[in-house]
Amino acid sequence: MEQKKKVTAALFAFLLGFLGIHDFYLGYKKKAVMHLVMYIITLCLILPCMIPYLGWAILILIHLPLCFGNAIWAVVEGVKILSNKDFVDANGNPLI
């Protein structure tokens, strides 16, 4: 199997990290699915957020924390990929 590129993985994390694309690229399927599930939940919560009064509670207590948490998680992983010289993919291969 060919080695994965560090810059490609970091770009995926920064640009499409909320979808877990960087984790799919690196072979971390469980983490990738967690990113994807968080994104799908936030999409499903868009319509209930439009309900008067209750929507604000859903937005503030559930929707926004999930959105920001998923985005921050992806950015942190992107920084870890770039800053850690010993970062490996799911098979244990170092990134080039």
Number of C-alpha atoms within 10 A of each C-alpha: 5 6 13 17 14 22 14 16 23 22 17 22 26 20 15 15 26 26 23 26 25 27 24 17 18 22 15 16 16 12 15 20 16 16 22 18 15 19 19 12 14 19 12 12 16 14 10 15 18 13 12 9 9 11 17 15 14 17 18 12 11 15 24 14 13 17 17 12 15 21 21 15 16 26 21 14 19 22 13 13 23 17 12 11 12 10 16 17 19 14 11 9 15 15 21 12
